Amino acid sequence: MIITLSGLPGSGTTTIAKIVVSRFKLRLVSAGDTFRMMAAERNMTLSEFGKLAESDVEIDRAIDQRQAQIAKDEDDILVEGRLSGWMVKNADLKIWLKSPIEVRCKRIAKRDGIPLERAMRETKERGEGEARRYLKHYGININDLEPYDLIIDSSKWDGNGVAEIICSAIRLSTK
């Protein structure tokens, strides 16, 4: 089974992905981990690296092509990333996590140990930059949820609750 899990920063994709892969013994392929690693290698913040990615299409393409190729070559994976639902054409189940920006920024502030105001500013900047990049480089409107089979508001439940909904969907998809 190939599953994609996507959502905006702070929606819970990384947390939920870890729970789901452990329950189904799937391999996790994370675009966010790759993006963060590339930013750290350049001693840049995510916001700074995101701005660089706006002018260097190869950054996004390298991440997205890697995910798509892994999904072609392997089974029993969960591909987690903003555009995974668009890029992994052969996915059996495509999931989008949504959550209000205030909730997402509180999570980011807590996770990163930064003030809420900074999380809000950086998240908005990052979101606007990503939206421009995806539209410019791929013709994808990040707010178009058409490719997704399941859309969950991750502010309604804790991580285990959202994971349980996804696990139920996976079980139903494999019958």
N, C-alpha and C positions, 0 to 999 in steps of 0.2 A: 504494500500500500504506500502511495505517495500522497502526503498531505502538505498543504501550504498554510502558513499562519502569518497573517499580515496585520498591520495597524500602525497608527501614528505613534511617535515617541511618547512613552509613559502609559500606553494603553495596556501593557502587561504581556506583550508577546513573548519576551524572553523568559519571564517567570512561568508563564503557562506552558511554553514549549518544553521547558525542563521537566515539568510535571508529566506532561503527556508522553514524552519520549521514554521516561522511566517506567510508566505503566504499560507501554506497548513494546518496550525494548526496541525502539527505533533509533536510528542515527540522526543526530541533530546537525543540520547544515544552516548556519546562522550568518546572514548578510551583515547584521549589526555588529557581530564579533569581528568580522573581517574589516568593516569600515572603521571600528574603534581601534583595531590593531594598526591599520594603515595610518590613522591620525596620530597615534602614539609614536609610531616609527618616525614621523616627521616632527615630533614635539609640538603638535598642534591640538587645539581644542576641537571638539566636534563641530562647533560653529565655524571656526577658521577653516577646518578641512572641508566642510560643506561648501564654503565659498570657493575654495580651490576646485572642488568637484564641479561647480557650475561652469568653470572655464575649461576644465579638462575632462571631456566626455569619457576618456579611457578609464577613469576611476570607477564610475558606475558600470561601464560595460564589462570590465574585468570581473567585478563582483557578480553581476547578473548572468554573464555567460558561464561562470563557474557553477552557479546554482543550477542553471538549466542543463548543463552537461552532466552533473552529478545525478540529476533526476532522470536523465536518459539512460545512464549507466547502472543505476542502482534501484533497488526496491527497499521497502521498509525504512523510509526516511521521512522526516518532517523538515521541510524547508521553511525557515523563518526569515522574513525580510519584507520591507515595505512593498516591493514590487513582485514578490514571489508568486502571487496569484495571477499576475499578468505574464510572467516569464516562464513559469513551469506549466507548459501546455498540457502535459500528460498527467497532471495531478488527479487523484481520485476524489479528493475533497479539498475545497479551497475555503478558508475561513478568514474573516476580517473581524478584528476587535476594535470597537469604537468606545470612546469615553469623552466626556466634556473636557475642554482644555484645562479648566481649573483643577479637576481631579488628576489629570495627567501631570500637570506641573507640580502639584503637591507630592506626587510619587517621585518625580524626578529630583525635586529639592531634597527629599528625604534620602533617596538612593545615593545622590552625589554629594550630600552634605553641604548644600549651598542655600543661600536665602531664596525664598519663594519668588521675590521680585526678579532676581537674576534668572531663575528657572523659567519664569514666564517670558522674559525678554529673549533669552536664548532659544527657547522652544518655538516662539513665534518666528524668530529670524530663521531658524533651521527649517521650520515647516514651509515658510514662504520660499526659501531657497530650493528646497527639495521639489516643491510643486513646480517651480519654474524649470528646474533641470529635467524633471520627468516629462513635462510637456514639450520642452525644446528638443531633448535628445530622443524621446520615444513616441511623442504624440499621446502620452498617457495623462489623463486628468486624474489625479490621485483621489479625488472625491467621487469618481465614477466607480461604484461598487458592483457593476454588472458581472464581472467574472466570478464573484464569490457565491458559494453554495450556502454558506451560513454566516450571518452577521450577529455578533453578540456585543451587548453593551457591558463592558467589563467593570463599569462602576456599580453595577447592580449586585454583584457577588464578589466574594474574595477569590483568590487564585484557585483554591481547590474547587470552589463552586463552578467557576468558568471551565476549569479542566474537566470536571464531571460532565458538563454539558457537551463538551467536545468529545470526550470518551464515549458518551452515549451515541453521538453522531457517527463516530468511527465504527462502533459495534454495529449500528444499523446499516452502515454503508458496506460492510463486509458480508452481510447476509445474502 
